[in-house]
Every structure is written in structure tokens, then in C-alpha cells.
Amino acid sequence: MLKSTRKVGTLVLMLALVVGLSSVALGYSYGTKEKDPLVKAYEEVVFSLNKSDQDWEEVKEETEKIEDKLEFLQKELTEINAASPFITDYIANIKSGIEAKDKEKIIHNFQLALAGNVERRLESAQKEISEYKTAKALVKKAKGFYEALELTIKANNPEGNEKAEEALRNCLSSLGNPGMFGFGAQEPNLEKYKANKEVVLNVLTEVVAK
């Protein structure tokens, strides 16, 4: 799919400013203190591409660091949902973007990978919904990947971003609660979870995959 060119120039500059000024704003702060390597690479790539003297070697190096993760994501996401709008040959597309010095193509494919990770984690959490701790950790990881895309989503669809954020919170609440020694326990609500998962993925499709 071709990415919409709406607000690309302004958005890319905003991404660079956020990355340069704050290592927390696009952080992977859910489920672990460390950012996911893909999020780290995305931040570094955006920053490198928006220097006055673009650092293409840095972009190449950051991509090489996560090639295995991109390859795994493509395979895993294809198994989960072969019709996912976020599936592409991330590595080939990013490499061709580097060769052509096509900044937008590179960033777009990184964003597809981030969105693909949101989908992968949310789908996995649905399968593990009866395992509260596992499902909760997966939803929080999905939220971490979503936050790396939040600036993009806000710029293109602020209302959709609000809906997706609320839907992610609802996904968490849909998991129920095991309570303390069974006291106050709440059963997971699978239908509520599915509905809110779709809201998140629809927003990502509208902004990232088109």
C-alpha cells in the first residue's frame, strides 16, 4: 500500500524534534524499563534522516541491528493474519529506500512494522485472555508500540488517536481481574476485548497503512 503524503514534511520534522529533545516521549515504557529495539531503531533513524547532513550510514546500521526482528515479525504476522494491512517485506523496502535515499519510504516501512507489532501483541493477548498476567503484559507491550506512532496518528487523525487510546484502556479492563485470593475477581470479557482491539487496528490502518 502507498502511504498518504498528508503532512509528511511537517510530521517528519516533528518526529525528529521529539526524538532529539526527549528519549522518553516515544519510549517503550510498558512492561519493561528498556525500549524495544525496534522503537530505538525507529527513533534513531528518524533523527538521522532529519539532520541537516543526513546520516545514511547510521540509518543502514540501525536497520541491520533489527533485521532479525523485522524478518520474524513478517513471518509471525503472516501466520496470525495473512490479510494484515501492515505486512510487507520490511527489510527489502527499507534497504531499497536507503539506496534511493527515500526518507519517506524508510519511515513508512518502520511505521508499518510498529503497527504490525501492535497487531501481533493484541492478537496474542486475545488468545491468552484467560491468562491474566500474560495477556496484560502483551496489551501493555502493544501500547508501547502504539505510543511510538502516536505523534503520527495525532497529526493525521487526532480524533482517531483519542478513540484508539480509549480502546487500549478498554482492552486492559476487558481482561478482568484475578482479585486477591479470588476475592473481587472479575472474568475477562472477550467480546469487549475484540471490539476494542478492532478500534485500535482500524485507526492504525487508516493512518499508517494508507
Steps between C-alpha positions, in 0.01 A plus 500: 500500500612853439521733792295815493724802457290717728712715722810291435749786503370656819448165665853378430644821642280463810617142543862612485443771759327262737774240466774756541350676800361209695600136521186435701228644278512210255614255763421139557394547859248219535599159630871580511731787583682449173367617166435233244788484248262582215385816678862596567592447136198698380594796718863492387405468135258793513759710679774408251282573199411844627848629564609778267763251384301177482687208651424214263765275652327528836167414339658194341661391828179542699309297243756221508466478879134402475490299178431180694210663681350631176536159340335332799218756504424444132484124552304514825249757381438302183413197713272704726322693227613456141267786399656749743543843338828536685678204340770583249857407423635746755867425444492515122295818500717678753818397321367622167399821672855541627642439153263758352544734796122501534436623852121465488517140377736403781292664772178357357633144514622546856153625589341197337723280714401687816132467412555133419641451847191661651283254308720202590492578871127571510418180312726301731337656806159394369618140478639523853205687648443231762858553623469841661867584556609388154217679323555818700871505416421453131247785493747728674766411245251579223441835666873568503521446124189712450658786691795498262247579226288741699646817356427376148146402591427827680623700202277316254201395707481658848149371560606152399794521738267577789279206405800267473639609837163440664472165323841392632387585852183300437705207376678496835178523700350224282755257637316491833685462826606190692443683828681422821466134593192500278337788686376770262582289196351603165472278196650620171260639242608358166242681288588836653866426441445410133294814434762731650786319329331569167471870582876521555584307184255700290658827608847367422380378160351838418815693587795266445395256230347746253 
